[in-house]
């Protein structure tokens, strides 16, 4: 089995980006490091918190936690072998980061990421 290094990113789908940004800024106590019409992101104590308008391209309906792994492709294969279904194939998102997502047998989305 490959190693999982812990939760690295949590993405929250939001219906109103400006209202959500105000709430998360109040929660965290500082302004976002990334503030774009398509994404707002905060770096908080080594974790990334992202706000995604309308669930983004994946149409998320609930928060998705992304676990950092040492080998993305191997971890996705392990999850599929254990009964998960791929819902977002592995792909590059910029800055040397690759992500993928699977759904467990109960419909919960599990994100995995690898920084290269």
N, C-alpha and C positions, 0 to 999 in steps of 0.2 A: 504494500500500500504506500501511496505517496503521502507526504507530510502536509498538514494543514496548519497555517501559521496564525490563524485567528481571524476575527472579523476586521475587515479593512474599510469597507464602504457600506453605507445604508442609503438606498435611494427611496424617496417618498414621492408618490404621485400626488400632484396638487391640481385643484381646479382653478385657483386664482393665485398666480405666482407672486404678485405683489403683497397680497394679504398673508400668504404663507411665509414670505420672506420676513415680514414684520414679526411674526410669531417666533420663527426660528432665530432671528437676530436677538429678540428679547430673551429667549431661552439660553442661548449660548453666550450672550453678553458682548458680541462683536459682530462687525459687518462681514458679509461673505467675501471670500477671496476671488470667486468667480461669480460674475453677475451679468448674465446674458438673457435675452428674451426666451431662449430655449432651455436654459439650465442655470440654476443658482447652486453654488457649492461652498461649503465651509470645511476648513481643516480644524478639527477639535481634538486635541490630545492624541494625535497619531491616527485618528480615524477621520474618514471623509463622510460628510453628511450632504446629500444632494437632494434638491427639489426639482422635480421633473414635471413640467406642465402637461396636463391631460394624459399622464402615464407614459409619455414619450413614444417612440416608434413601437415599443413592445406592448403598449396599452396596459401598463401595470394598473392593477386596481387596489393593491395594498403594498406596503413597504417591502422592498427586496433587500435582503442582507447578502453582501458579497464577501465570501471567505477567501483569504489569500492562500494560495497553494504554491508549491514548488514546481509542479509540472501540470499545467492546465489540461492538456490532452489526456494524460494518464488518469487524472482525477475524474474527468468527465466519464471516461470509460469505466472506471471503478463504480461511479454512481449509477450508470446505466446497468452495469452487471448486477448491482444490488437492487434494481427495480425502478429507478428513476427514468424519466423520459426527457430527452433534450427538447427544450422550448426556445432556446437561443443558442445557435451554433457558435463555436469559438470564433472570435474575430478581434482584430486590432481596433482600439479606440483612441490611439494616439499616445505619444510619450513612452512608447515601449510597453504599454499595458494591453493585455489581451483579456477578454472576458467571455463567459458563457453562462448559460442558466439551464437548470433542469427543474422538473416538477416531481415531487415525491408522490407516492401512491395516494396520498390524501389531497393532492392539488396544491400543496405549498411550494412556492418557488424558492429555489436555492441558487444563489449566484456564486460563481467562483471567478477569481481573477489571478493573473500572474503578471508580475512586473519583471521585465527582462532587462 
